[in-house]
């Protein structure tokens, strides 16, 4: 279970990279929470794959918070 307990996992959705640098258990927990919020296209992948996907799709990976999560959308 070595790799599963390392912070090398990311969660992606139709919105882009939801979080990076999670343990696999934390990634599954986030994925289930987002699923309850009706977010589509969820998957758990490695951080390296998430970074490559973000570069390919021009996603705003620079906007991830230090803990690897996306900032909440602010409503005016």
Backbone bond lengths (Angstrom), bond angles and torsions (degrees), N, CA, C in turn:
res aa  C-N    CA-C-N  psi(-1)  N-CA   C-N-CA  omega(-1)  CA-C   N-CA-C  phi
1 X - - - 1.457 - - 1.517 111.70 -
2 X 1.316 119.08 14.00 1.453 122.34 -176.99 1.518 114.34 -53.61
3 X 1.339 116.43 -54.44 1.461 119.48 -177.51 1.520 112.47 -66.24
4 X 1.319 117.29 -32.41 1.460 119.82 -178.03 1.521 112.27 -67.90
5 X 1.313 117.57 -27.39 1.468 120.15 -179.68 1.523 112.45 -91.79
6 X 1.327 117.30 -5.50 1.463 120.73 177.01 1.523 110.11 -82.26
7 X 1.331 115.47 151.80 1.470 120.58 179.42 1.525 109.04 -84.45
8 X 1.326 115.17 68.32 1.458 121.04 -177.10 1.516 112.81 -125.17
9 X 1.339 117.83 16.68 1.457 122.38 -173.88 1.513 111.68 -115.65
10 X 1.320 115.94 148.15 1.459 123.79 -179.87 1.523 109.63 -129.80
11 X 1.332 115.14 157.34 1.463 121.48 175.61 1.515 107.76 -117.63
12 X 1.327 115.58 126.06 1.457 121.63 175.80 1.510 109.78 -112.97
13 X 1.326 115.49 152.94 1.459 121.60 175.83 1.523 108.06 -141.09
14 X 1.303 115.38 -175.80 1.464 119.66 176.40 1.530 110.92 -63.08
15 X 1.336 116.88 -20.71 1.463 121.69 -179.54 1.519 112.23 -84.84
16 X 1.320 117.80 -13.63 1.454 121.88 -177.58 1.520 110.70 122.76
17 X 1.313 115.93 -154.19 1.461 120.98 -178.31 1.524 109.63 -78.41
18 X 1.309 116.13 116.86 1.465 121.54 -178.37 1.520 111.44 -84.17
19 X 1.328 117.66 -36.71 1.463 121.72 -179.60 1.521 108.63 -161.44
20 X 1.319 114.68 154.00 1.456 121.59 179.96 1.526 107.87 -140.20
21 X 1.314 116.55 150.50 1.453 120.80 176.83 1.523 113.65 80.79
22 X 1.319 117.20 36.36 1.461 122.00 -178.92 1.521 110.72 -105.83
23 X 1.330 116.60 158.11 1.457 119.22 165.89 1.523 106.24 -73.00
24 X 1.320 116.78 164.22 1.459 119.58 -179.24 1.531 110.82 -63.13
25 X 1.337 116.24 -39.81 1.476 119.91 179.10 1.522 110.77 -62.65
26 X 1.340 117.07 -41.76 1.472 120.22 178.04 1.524 111.05 -66.40
27 X 1.328 116.56 -37.44 1.463 120.32 178.34 1.526 110.64 -64.35
28 X 1.334 117.17 -42.31 1.466 119.73 177.67 1.524 111.30 -64.32
29 X 1.324 116.74 -39.94 1.465 120.51 178.56 1.526 110.72 -61.74
30 X 1.339 116.71 -45.50 1.460 120.30 178.27 1.527 110.28 -63.80
31 X 1.312 117.24 -41.59 1.454 120.43 -179.74 1.532 111.11 -61.55
32 X 1.323 117.34 -41.63 1.465 120.34 178.21 1.536 111.24 -66.54
33 X 1.330 116.82 -39.18 1.469 119.49 178.42 1.524 110.72 -64.27
34 X 1.332 116.75 -44.52 1.461 120.34 179.03 1.527 111.41 -65.42
35 X 1.305 116.34 -34.73 1.465 120.84 177.06 1.529 110.45 -62.52
36 X 1.322 116.91 -40.69 1.475 120.42 177.24 1.526 111.03 -65.36
37 X 1.339 116.42 -26.60 1.469 121.55 177.22 1.534 111.60 -85.59
38 X 1.322 115.94 7.66 1.473 123.05 177.55 1.528 113.54 67.14
39 X 1.345 117.45 28.88 1.460 121.33 173.91 1.525 107.20 -80.80
40 X 1.322 116.69 132.77 1.468 121.86 -176.17 1.524 111.75 -99.92
41 X 1.329 114.64 165.97 1.458 121.41 173.56 1.513 114.60 70.87
42 X 1.320 117.63 32.63 1.460 121.22 -175.61 1.526 112.44 -80.46
43 X 1.330 115.20 139.47 1.460 120.48 173.74 1.520 109.59 -157.08
44 X 1.317 115.16 155.82 1.463 122.47 176.26 1.520 106.79 -107.63
45 X 1.332 116.12 125.82 1.464 121.38 178.51 1.524 108.27 -137.80
46 X 1.319 117.02 171.90 1.462 120.07 178.77 1.528 110.24 -72.18
47 X 1.327 115.46 158.33 1.464 120.38 177.47 1.528 111.03 -58.64
48 X 1.330 117.07 -40.85 1.470 120.00 179.82 1.522 111.31 -60.70
49 X 1.315 116.47 -43.64 1.475 119.98 178.89 1.526 110.63 -65.79
50 X 1.329 117.20 -38.06 1.471 120.84 179.39 1.517 110.69 -64.20
51 X 1.322 116.68 -40.99 1.474 119.55 178.78 1.524 110.68 -64.86
52 X 1.325 116.73 -41.00 1.469 119.72 178.21 1.527 110.69 -65.64
53 X 1.311 117.26 -41.83 1.469 120.48 178.68 1.518 110.60 -62.90
54 X 1.319 116.70 -39.69 1.462 120.40 -179.39 1.525 110.48 -65.32
55 X 1.314 117.33 -40.10 1.465 119.90 178.10 1.518 111.10 -66.16
56 X 1.313 116.51 -37.80 1.458 121.83 -179.45 1.523 111.17 -67.00
57 X 1.323 116.21 -39.75 1.460 120.60 -175.86 1.528 113.13 -96.00
58 X 1.336 117.17 3.51 1.465 121.57 -177.01 1.517 111.93 55.50
59 X 1.328 116.44 39.27 1.457 121.13 177.51 1.521 109.58 -74.97
60 X 1.339 117.25 153.82 1.466 120.64 -178.33 1.529 111.88 -81.55
61 X 1.342 117.85 67.68 1.467 119.51 -178.55 1.520 111.35 -65.45
62 X 1.310 117.05 -23.99 1.452 119.29 177.83 1.522 112.33 -66.11
63 X 1.330 117.36 -12.62 1.455 120.53 -178.94 1.525 112.51 -91.64
64 X 1.332 118.07 5.78 1.459 119.26 176.69 1.520 109.25 -71.50
65 X 1.311 116.18 142.74 1.451 121.56 177.15 1.522 108.95 -74.64
66 X 1.349 118.27 163.93 1.458 120.83 -178.56 1.531 113.96 -55.59
67 X 1.328 118.11 -28.82 1.465 119.86 178.66 1.522 111.83 -83.53
68 X 1.339 117.97 3.85 1.447 121.72 175.92 1.509 115.53 90.79
69 X 1.333 118.16 0.00 1.457 120.42 -179.13 1.518 110.23 -95.08
70 X 1.327 114.67 159.21 1.469 119.46 176.70 1.517 109.05 -79.83
71 X 1.330 117.32 144.88 1.460 118.74 173.91 1.524 110.64 -65.15
72 X 1.310 117.15 146.54 1.471 121.44 177.25 1.515 108.96 -67.77
73 X 1.326 115.82 142.40 1.453 120.30 175.02 1.517 108.37 -67.53
74 X 1.323 115.17 128.73 1.453 119.57 -179.90 1.512 110.02 -94.96
75 X 1.306 116.03 133.67 1.453 120.33 178.42 1.525 108.04 -101.12
76 X 1.315 117.29 137.26 1.481 120.40 -179.20 1.511 112.58 -67.77
